[in-house]
């Protein structure tokens, strides 16, 4: 999964119903960094973007960087899947 940008990050969170705090807890990235990244006032290092991408991927979100109209977006892979912050956090921890 690639193509994480501030608008894509906000869209993925909204799709999952996650707050910024939820994303911070799952990825272990500080809340101020996530807030600044989503506000597009702080560029994240590649490693942080990868943590964000892995969190969304583990939660069942697919990110696409180009669609038929040339835009980026997100979609939920498994509509009926129950998404647990705790289980997603464990998946992210296994990458560290």
C-alpha positions in Angstrom: 0.0 0.0 0.0 1.4 3.4 -0.9 0.1 6.8 -1.7 -0.4 8.1 1.8 -0.9 11.8 1.7 -2.6 14.1 4.3 -6.0 14.0 2.5 -5.7 10.2 2.1 -4.8 9.8 5.7 -7.9 11.8 6.8 -10.1 9.9 4.4 -8.8 6.5 5.7 -9.4 7.5 9.3 -12.9 8.7 8.5 -13.7 5.5 6.7 -12.6 3.5 9.8 -14.2 5.9 12.3 -10.8 6.4 13.9 -9.9 9.6 15.7 -6.4 11.1 15.4 -5.7 9.7 18.9 -6.8 6.2 17.7 -4.3 6.4 14.8 -1.6 7.7 17.2 -2.1 4.7 19.5 -2.2 2.1 16.7 0.9 3.4 15.0 2.8 4.7 18.1 3.3 8.0 16.3 2.8 11.0 18.5 -0.5 12.8 18.2 1.1 16.2 17.4 3.0 14.7 14.4 -0.2 13.2 13.1 -2.1 16.5 13.6 0.6 18.4 11.8 0.8 15.9 9.0 -2.9 15.9 8.4 -2.9 19.7 8.4 -0.2 19.6 5.8 2.1 21.7 8.0 4.7 18.9 8.6 6.2 16.5 6.2 6.5 13.0 7.7 9.5 10.8 7.2 9.1 7.8 4.9 9.2 5.5 8.0 6.2 7.2 9.5 4.2 7.2 6.3 4.9 3.4 6.1 3.5 3.0 9.7 0.4 4.9 8.6 0.1 2.7 5.5 0.5 -0.5 7.5 -2.1 0.5 10.0 -4.7 1.3 7.4 -3.8 -1.9 5.5 -4.1 -4.0 8.6 -7.5 -2.5 9.3 -8.7 -3.4 5.8 -8.3 -0.1 4.0 -7.1 -0.1 0.4 -5.5 3.1 -0.9 -5.4 3.9 -4.6 -3.4 6.7 -6.0 -5.2 6.9 -9.4 -8.7 6.0 -10.4 -10.4 6.4 -13.7 -10.6 10.1 -13.2 -7.0 10.5 -12.0 -7.7 11.0 -8.3 -6.6 9.3 -5.2 -8.9 7.6 -2.7 -9.6 4.8 -0.1 -12.0 1.9 0.1 -12.8 -0.6 2.8 -11.7 -4.1 1.7 -14.1 -6.0 4.0 -17.3 -4.2 4.7 -18.5 -6.7 7.4 -15.2 -7.0 9.1 -15.1 -5.9 12.7 -12.0 -3.6 13.1 -10.3 -3.7 16.4 -7.8 -1.1 17.3 -6.1 -3.6 19.6 -5.7 -6.3 16.9 -4.5 -3.6 14.4 -2.0 -2.4 16.9 -0.7 -6.0 17.2 -0.2 -6.3 13.5 1.7 -3.0 13.4 3.9 -4.1 16.3 4.9 -7.2 14.4 6.5 -5.0 11.7 8.6 -3.1 14.2 
